[in-house]
Amino acid sequence: MEWSEVEVHTTNEAVEPVANVLTEFGAAGVSIEDVADFLREREDKFGEIYALKREDYPKEGVIIKAYFLKTSEFVEQIPEIEQTLKNLTTFDIPLGKFQFVVNDVDDEEWATAWKKYYHPVQITDRITIVPSWETYEASANEIIIELDPGMAFGTGTHPTTQLCIRALSDYLQPGDDIIDVGTGSGVLSIASAKLGAKSILATDLDEIATRAAEENIQLNKTEHIITVKQNNLLQDINKTNVDIVVANILAEVILLFPEDVYAALKPGGIFIASGIIEDKAKVVEEALKNAGLIIEKIEQQGDWVAIISKRGVE
């Protein structure tokens, strides 16, 4: 397959709207190179174990790279993509010294180029996510998740993934039945399996994601616990009476199925929802309440929010 890389040089303030536009146009993956990531101070306890190089980052601002299958449809859309990005200024989003470049890349180049930014990530005092190509010496009782996300979302570096794993650590009990909606790389399903879940159904609409999830599940030897299914949210899934539903997807998507989550949960069951930007947390919270769910806790990391709710005991 031939791929095209769309490279956008812009400001830090524009990262999320630009990435959102690129995703809406069908980007299979997005990477962000932000000089602030190199310059900021690191926490000692949690976060990435860094081995970063200054030359890998722009002199100023942010470079966002998105990857598209090089089809005739994509080529025709290039001017529209660029203009849509430029139109973000009408919403008072500063683009800075905006630059828009399209490059051709091959499968192998895309599959490996982003790896230099991805290193082991300690999520809790028990759980660490380690890239499959790195050597890592685990401490006693440490849970290691080996991961090669490929083009699927979920490396463990994003705050929403970390919020979900911490919530799973708090709420999951050994023997629980789980549904992981929008599984991406499979990281939340694997974490659930290693925390003691009895069975996990991992769903994703994207064929690339389900393939990546299956590979990572096998890598972590959890295929006997996790079933992967290409599926749109919880549609046509008859699995009910589960202990936990976890969904690390956009707020707009979460708003589509809170009633389905309620129906899938057992009384007292937990819904962990993340991928929610701070500005949309209240809307999601209200939708969950309207579906009959009870808000247990709201956690935040940076601009991102996780809402933990439960079905009441009847």
Disulfide bonds with the S-S distance in Angstrom:
none
